[in-house]
Amino acid sequence: IGSIAHFSSAVDWFGSDWIIFKATDPRGAYNISNNITLTILEQNVSIPEIKINEFESNPPGTDAGNEWVELYNPNNNAIDLTGWKIVDKGNDTIIISGSINAKGYKIIEGALLSLVNDNEIITLKDAFNNIIDITPEKSDNSNDDKTWQRVPDGSNVWEFKTQTKGISNSFIPPITDTIPPSVQLISPENNSTIN
């Protein structure tokens, strides 16, 4: 009689572990035990969807230290991005740390980020080097505050327009004109009534 181990697909681990198998006969005259190493090389897990939502490759003034990439999380839960990577067309890599909130944004910026202005392609990879998202090839020769961005957030439509760093790409700025309009009554004259 042998012992058989069953593993549920809900087990959330991988790596190596050992299992003891025992076999005995009904009279108990024969008893054997053996350790077997079980190695799970990878899990069958779903990879969260995170989007490269907007990027600035040619900001006003000096590019160095002023370029950035915005990530967007369309999921209903926060995602840990520790060990994820931003890789540019030249294969320069920025390692990401921290998490991104549900329906939130995360800005990746700093002196190590160096995007090219012509025909840039940006790739987002998870900690296991799976490609999560990749941008189409885009150029920015404007040296201004315009960026390439998905409109609306997370869509497949890219537009080159005024940056919306850290907020929705569909954001419409409020009207800041605080001067009230002037109204002049032209008709009716002399308190007459219009029918």
Salt bridges, closest charged atoms under 4 A:
ASP25 OD2 - ARG27 NH2 3.99
GLU49 OE2 - LYS51 NZ 3.48
GLU109 OE1 - LYS165 NZ 2.88
ASP133 OD2 - ARG150 NH2 2.78
GLU137 OE2 - LYS89 NZ 3.42
